[in-house]
Amino acid sequence: MQRLLALLAAFIPLSPLAAEHETTAVTERPWQEAVVSVRDIDNSARFFREIGGYEEKWRGPIDPAEAQAWQLPDGASGESLLLGPAGQDSGLLRLVRFDNAGRQEPMRPGARAWDTGCYFSLMVRMKDMQAIYDDALAMGWWTETPITYLEFGASKLNVMVFRGPDGVQVQGYERLEPPLPETIPEFERLTRPFNMMQMVRDRDASYDFYTRVLGFDAFYKGKPYLAPEPTFMPLGIPRNLTTSIPYRAGIVFPVPGEFGRMETIEIMGLDGRDYAERCRAPNFGILAVRFEVDDLDRALTTIEQRGWPIAVPPRSFQLQPLGMLQAFSVATPDGALIQFYQAP
């Protein structure tokens, strides 16, 4: 049996850990949307629309003030498309195209699991992964590994990392047995994203950021893991190294639930590239995760008092369909952007 506990914790219900802190959370809401910078909105949207059945929630030009909030040069513009499953208004996906914004490069060229910095993948639950795999290849998507079968206790699963245009990665989990929890809304092929994965230099430093600075709760924090025998892994660690290269994972959330999680994985012993300095607009890739807060000033002050810098100070801009809002951004220890906003 392949016992990849740290990875499986992202989709197997585990009891939350006892609190290691009593820090007030900056927000008590799961993340509202993930922002993805792409070259061609319609091309990138095909996977989510045609395979996932996502619907358009809103489409239109980017407010020039939002371009400034991304710290883009004067005159930068663009367009965004907000997608998500019908009847669901959180855990959404916003595809953004930036125009007149200067040189654009991939945030994570190559995107190997042992390369650190930025976001590695959006994570979704799937049904009939083989058919999704075939459909994705037909529309020009690729994969990091073949479909990988895993067992953990009574759970039997398929796992795969899909790679689309501009290197954007979607990590899919198919629970074969037993049935998914009833708290997950019914879906045909794809759920909305439920977790954001980052590959990090130091899992403990990332965990400290999320729990001490942001006040999030722990869903899982694992010890370094080594496979007991050579095995194929969804993250692509070479099979002959899975018994000698450990990894450790941490998963947190601002409020317990099946959605809105943030996951960090440190692969210990493989020295890849670090892309933390590239996690910025207008570069291509998963750009940011947005959380709503009740009081923006209080959230900002709390983060500063806990000793963490603000990457982008508060700015006001139109973000449809929410309307005029204020937002500021922080960067994780590995450069991934998190934006907190207060809606009207």
C-alpha positions in Angstrom: 0.0 0.0 0.0 1.3 3.4 -0.9 1.1 5.4 2.3 1.6 9.0 1.1 0.1 10.5 4.2 1.2 14.1 3.7 -0.2 14.3 0.2 -3.3 12.4 0.9 -4.2 14.7 3.8 -5.4 17.2 1.2 -8.4 15.0 0.4 -8.9 12.4 3.1 -10.8 13.7 6.1 -8.6 13.9 9.1 -9.3 15.4 12.5 -7.9 18.9 12.8 -4.8 19.1 15.0 -4.9 20.5 18.4 -4.2 24.2 18.3 -0.5 25.1 18.7 -1.4 28.7 19.2 -4.3 30.9 20.2 -3.8 33.5 17.5 -6.9 35.3 16.2 -7.3 34.6 12.5 -7.1 37.6 10.1 -10.2 36.2 8.4 -12.7 33.4 9.2 -13.7 32.8 5.6 -12.3 30.3 3.1 -10.6 32.0 0.2 -13.0 33.6 -2.3 -11.1 33.3 -5.5 -7.8 32.3 -7.1 -6.4 34.7 -9.7 -4.5 33.2 -12.7 -2.5 35.2 -15.2 -2.8 33.9 -18.7 -2.0 34.9 -22.3 -5.3 33.8 -23.8 -8.4 33.8 -21.5 -10.6 31.7 -23.8 -8.0 29.1 -24.4 -7.2 28.7 -20.7 -10.9 28.7 -19.9 -11.8 25.7 -22.1 -10.6 23.1 -19.5 -12.9 24.5 -16.8 -15.8 25.3 -19.1 -15.9 22.2 -21.4 -14.6 19.6 -18.9 -15.6 21.1 -15.6 -18.9 22.7 -16.6 -18.0 26.0 -15.0 -20.1 29.0 -15.8 -19.2 32.6 -16.5 -19.8 34.7 -13.4 -18.5 37.9 -14.9 -16.3 39.1 -17.7 -15.0 42.5 -18.5 -12.0 44.9 -18.5 -9.7 45.3 -15.5 -10.1 48.6 -13.6 -7.0 50.7 -14.2 -6.8 51.1 -10.4 -6.6 47.3 -10.1 -3.7 47.3 -12.5 -1.9 49.8 -10.2 -2.7 47.5 -7.3 -0.8 44.8 -9.1 2.1 47.3 -9.3 2.0 47.4 -13.1 3.3 50.4 -15.1 1.0 53.3 -16.1 -1.1 52.5 -19.0 -1.4 48.8 -18.2 -4.9 47.3 -18.8 -6.4 43.9 -19.4 -9.5 41.7 -19.1 -10.7 39.2 -16.6 -13.1 36.2 -16.6 -14.6 34.9 -13.4 -15.6 31.2 -13.5 -17.1 28.7 -11.2 -19.7 25.9 -10.9 -23.3 26.9 -11.2 -25.0 28.0 -8.0 -21.7 28.5 -6.1 -20.3 31.9 -5.3 -17.0 31.1 -3.5 -13.9 29.2 -4.4 -14.0 30.8 -7.8 -11.4 31.1 -10.5 -10.5 34.4 -12.1 -8.5 34.3 -15.4 -6.7 37.6 -16.1 -5.0 38.8 -19.2 -2.7 41.8 -18.8 -2.1 44.2 -21.7 0.6 46.9 -22.1 2.2 45.6 -18.9 5.7 45.0 -19.9 7.6 41.7 -20.3 5.7 38.6 -19.3 7.4 35.3 -18.3 6.3 32.1 -16.6 6.4 32.3 -12.8 7.5 28.6 -12.6 9.1 27.6 -15.9 9.3 23.8 -16.0 7.3 23.6 -12.7 9.0 20.6 -11.2 7.8 19.7 -7.8 11.2 20.4 -6.2 11.4 23.9 -7.6 10.2 26.3 -4.9 8.3 29.6 -5.0 4.8 30.8 -6.1 1.8 28.5 -6.3 2.3 25.0 -7.7 -1.3 24.0 -8.5 -5.0 24.5 -8.0 -6.5 21.4 -6.5 -9.9 20.0 -7.5 -11.9 16.8 -6.9 -12.8 14.9 -10.1 -15.0 12.1 -11.3 -13.9 9.7 -14.2 -10.4 11.0 -14.3 -9.5 8.8 -17.3 -12.1 10.5 -19.4 -11.0 13.9 -18.2 -7.4 12.9 -19.0 -8.4 12.0 -22.6 -10.4 15.2 -23.1 -7.7 17.4 -21.6 -5.1 16.0 -24.0 -7.4 16.5 -26.9 -7.6 20.2 -26.1 -3.9 20.6 -25.8 -3.3 20.2 -22.1 -0.5 18.0 -20.7 0.2 16.1 -17.5 3.1 15.9 -15.1 2.6 12.2 -14.4 0.3 9.4 -15.5 -2.8 8.8 -13.5 -1.4 7.5 -10.2 -3.4 5.0 -8.1 -3.1 5.3 -4.3 -4.6 3.6 -1.3 -4.9 4.9 2.2 -6.8 2.9 4.7 -10.2 2.4 3.1 -9.8 5.1 0.6 -8.9 4.3 -3.0 -7.9 7.2 -5.2 -6.5 8.4 -8.5 -4.3 11.5 -8.6 -2.9 13.5 -11.5 -1.3 16.9 -12.1 -2.6 18.5 -15.3 -0.6 21.3 -17.0 -2.4 23.8 -19.3 -1.5 26.9 -21.3 1.2 29.1 -19.7 2.2 26.3 -17.3 -0.9 26.6 -15.1 -1.3 23.4 -13.2 -4.5 21.7 -11.9 -4.1 18.9 -9.5 -7.0 16.4 -9.6 -8.2 13.9 -7.0 -10.7 11.2 -7.8 -12.0 9.3 -4.8 -12.9 5.8 -6.0 -14.0 4.4 -2.6 -15.6 5.3 -0.3 -18.1 8.0 -1.4 -17.1 11.6 -0.8 -18.5 13.5 2.2 -22.0 14.8 1.9 -20.7 18.3 2.7 -19.2 18.5 -0.8 -21.8 19.8 -3.3 -22.8 17.3 -6.0 -20.8 17.7 -9.2 -20.6 15.9 -12.5 -16.8 16.0 -13.3 -15.0 18.8 -11.4 -15.6 20.6 -8.1 -14.5 24.1 -7.6 -10.9 24.4 -6.4 -10.6 23.4 -2.7 -6.9 23.8 -2.0 -3.9 25.7 -3.1 -0.6 23.9 -3.2 2.8 25.6 -2.8 6.3 24.0 -3.0 8.4 25.7 -0.3 11.9 26.0 0.9 11.0 25.4 4.6 7.7 23.9 5.5 8.0 25.0 9.1 8.6 28.6 8.1 5.5 28.5 5.9 3.5 26.9 8.6 4.5 29.6 11.1 3.5 32.3 8.6 0.0 30.8 8.2 -0.6 29.9 11.8 1.1 32.7 13.7 0.9 35.6 11.3 -2.5 34.9 9.7 -3.9 32.9 12.6 -5.1 30.0 10.4 -5.8 26.6 12.0 -3.9 23.4 11.2 -5.6 20.7 9.2 -2.4 18.6 9.0 1.2 18.9 9.9 3.3 15.9 9.1 6.7 14.6 9.9 9.2 14.0 7.1 7.9 11.1 5.1 9.9 8.4 3.2 8.2 5.6 1.2 9.0 2.2 2.7 9.7 0.8 -0.7 10.3 2.4 -4.2 7.0 3.7 -5.5 5.6 6.1 -8.1 4.4 9.4 -6.8 2.0 12.0 -8.2 4.7 14.7 -7.5 7.1 13.0 -9.8 10.0 12.3 -7.4 12.0 9.6 -9.3 10.9 6.1 -8.1 14.4 5.1 -7.0 14.7 8.2 -4.8 11.3 7.8 -2.9 13.0 5.8 -0.2 15.8 8.3 0.4 14.3 11.7 -0.4 11.8 12.7 2.3 9.1 15.4 2.1 6.9 17.1 4.7 3.6 18.8 4.3 1.4 21.2 6.1 -2.2 22.1 5.4 -4.1 25.0 7.0 -7.4 26.7 6.7 -9.0 29.9 8.2 -12.2 27.9 9.0 -12.7 24.2 9.1 -14.3 22.8 6.0 -13.8 21.0 2.7 -12.9 24.1 0.8 -10.5 27.1 1.3 -7.4 25.2 2.3 -3.8 26.2 1.8 -1.1 23.5 1.5 2.7 23.7 1.6 5.1 20.8 0.7 8.9 20.8 1.2 10.8 18.1 -0.7 13.9 17.6 1.3 17.1 16.7 -0.5 16.3 17.7 -4.1 17.9 21.1 -4.9 15.8 22.8 -7.5 15.4 26.3 -8.7 13.7 29.0 -6.6 11.2 31.2 -8.3 10.0 33.3 -5.4 11.0 36.6 -7.1 8.8 35.8 -10.1 5.4 35.5 -8.4 4.2 38.9 -9.6 2.0 40.4 -12.3 2.2 40.4 -15.3 4.0 37.0 -15.2 2.0 33.9 -16.2 0.8 31.4 -13.6 -1.3 31.3 -10.5 -1.0 34.9 -9.3 -2.8 35.2 -6.0 -5.5 34.0 -3.7 -8.1 36.4 -2.4 -9.7 36.3 1.1 -12.4 38.6 2.3 -12.1 40.3 5.7 -14.6 42.2 7.8 -12.3 45.0 8.7 -9.3 45.7 6.3 -7.6 48.2 8.7 -7.7 45.7 11.5 -6.4 42.9 9.3 -3.5 45.0 8.1 -2.6 46.2 11.6 -2.8 42.6 12.9 -0.4 41.3 10.3 2.1 44.2 10.8 2.0 43.8 14.6 2.9 40.2 14.1 6.0 41.3 12.3 5.1 40.6 8.7 5.6 43.1 5.9 2.9 44.3 3.6 3.8 43.6 0.0 1.3 46.0 -1.5 -0.4 48.7 0.7 -4.2 49.2 0.6 -5.6 50.3 -2.7 -9.2 50.9 -3.8 -10.4 49.5 -7.1 -13.5 48.0 -8.8 -13.6 44.2 -8.8 -16.7 43.0 -10.4 -19.1 41.6 -9.6 -18.2 42.7 -6.0 -18.0 46.4 -6.8 -15.7 48.9 -5.3 -13.4 47.5 -2.6 -10.2 48.0 -0.8 -7.4 45.5 -0.8 -3.8 44.9 0.3 -1.4 42.0 -0.4 1.2 40.0 1.5 3.7 37.5 0.2 4.3 34.1 1.7 7.8 33.2 2.7 8.1 31.7 -0.9 6.7 34.7 -2.7 3.1 33.6 -3.4 0.7 36.5 -3.1 -2.3 36.6 -0.8 -4.7 39.5 -1.2 -7.1 40.5 1.6 -10.1 42.7 0.7 -13.0 44.4 2.2 -16.1 44.5 0.1 -18.9 47.1 0.3 
